[in-house]
Amino acid sequence: MTMTTRDNTLKLFKSFSDELDLEKLQFKFLSALLGLQNVERGSIWIKAEEGYYCVEAVGPQSEEIKGVTVARDQPSLVGWVIENGKMAIADPEKDNRHFKQIEENLEVKSRLILTFPLLLKDNKVYGAVQLIDTTPEKYRINLDKSYLEYIQDLVDTGANALGNAIAFTQQRNEAQLLRQTLLRTEGAIVGHEPCFMQAMDLIKSYANSDFPVLITGESGTGKELMADRIHKLSSRRDKPFLVQNCSTIPETLLESELFGYKKGAFSGALKDKVGLFEAADGGTVFLDEIGDMPINLQASILRVVQNNEIKPLGSTSVKKVDIRVVSATNIDIKKAIEKEQFRADLFYRLSVLPVQLPPLRERRNDIPLLLNHFIKVESLKLEVPYKAFSDQAMQVLVNHNWPGNIRELENLVRYLLVSTNETIISVDKLPKNFTEAASAPVPQVRTAPPLRLVSDSMMNLSTPVESVDPFLNMTWEDVERKYANYVLSKNGWNVSKASKTAGVNRSTFASRLRKLNITRD
């Protein structure tokens, strides 16, 4: 090999450091080494907790090798090289270090095996690469001392790039795992103010019955989130939770959406359509903005609530349905009744279990908690750095009247995450309507007690809500253990399915379980 060729080859191996896709890099690295030694079979092995794991294999029947783990108590060339940090040349028929069982299903056996250690810059060995001659004459591999030293230099160059890519991939997987864990708090209910906790206590007490619930409160206070919480805490949690906004569509269309219709019921009804009430059989229907429902349609809703009966448009018979109705409104229903815009009998049927959600201006000590919660969730969704508020900016936001309530707060967070580059959001970065508003003086925000947060993924839906921040005083390992137990439980403790849910390789997931000492009771 000429000096020019050697220089070009060295440049190739140095270029591997630019490749962070681990699978592509492993294949490029191994294929280049096989080409230099003029052989067709090779493999890359990584030291793992359970032994030595083959992360890449090239050559005939390579699928039989890739993914195999050799236990540490088994004699193997890769194990010897990794533990001793030295290159090995072995005749597999004579060398006792060779793990012969690995080739039992291979039609072509190894004749000569050359194994190099994979070292990091600190000379720490993390794996090994094998180059294998399968010709009976064992003539392909160049065993000249100077050439082997040259190959070892190339291996060292590529090994460093490979080690960096492995570390990058592990960090990315860990970050993804944390991101998935944190994003599961997206539907969390956050707060600790007494007026809010009173509403939450009612929600919990209502969950185990089938009586209708009427949730009232200003727009943006989280009525749909509370309806969803009632459903998830109820015995209907495994059945549908379907939502219909009663103020956004015309009366005739709303009726067909709720009750369905028969083919030919009206022009354009080309086939039967199942309505929302029938589709939710066994579950919960949430009727949002029920106060805006047309008066003519309210009698039909009364029949559903009172008798659990529906009659699709164009049908001559009624159907029985098993549903729970949860409704919500931001208007004063009693005033609507006085104006004959809402049926009194329907109101009393819907409001068997009433709950009033307080506006955000009555929950001022929850505002810092809500801001920090939405910043965590939205920064992960947008993949932007986490931001915090200066003390002055936080006080301005606490003093704000929040006419749009939590929805307004959530949208403000999204705006600030996109529009500001600073990690600390100062007052001058707030929209003018926040800084110029003439809000009445309010008490300084108190030091908040521990965050009360309930997440769909972290709560036991059969038990009462606990007052606890799921990440308070938790280490990274605690978070990982909690999430691992969650995905295992969700997938019936099937490790393969759980690893797919977590978005990581099965062997990596299994290795983490062993490290975390997680076993099924």
Buried (B, 14 or more C-beta within 10 A) or exposed (E): EEEEEEEEBBEBBBEBBEBEEBEEBBBBBBEBBBEBBEBBBBBBBBBBEEBBBBBBBBBEEBEBBBBBBBEBEEEBBBBBBBBEEEBBEBEBEEBEBBBBEBBEEBEBEBBBBBBBBBBBEEEEBBBBBBBBBBBEEEEBBBEEEEBBEBBBEBBBBBBBBBBBBBEEBEEEBBEEBBBBBBBBBBBBBBBBBEBBBEBBEBBBEBBEBBEBBBBBBBBBBBBBBBBBBBBBBBEBBEBBBBBBBBBEEEEEEBBBBBBBBBEEBEEEBEEBBEBBBBBBBEBBBBBBBBBBBBEEBBEBBBBBBEEBBBBBBBBEEEBEBEBBBBBBBBBEBEEBBEEEBBBEEBBEBBBBBBBEBBBBBEBBBBBBBBBBBBBBBBBBBEEBEEBEBBEEBBBBBBBBBBBBBBBBBBEBBBEBBEEBEEEEBEBEBBEEEBEEEEEEEEEEBEEBEEBBBBBBBBBEBEEEBEBBBBBEEEEEEEBBBBBBBBBBEEBEBEBEBBBBBBEBBBBBBBBBBEEBEBEEE
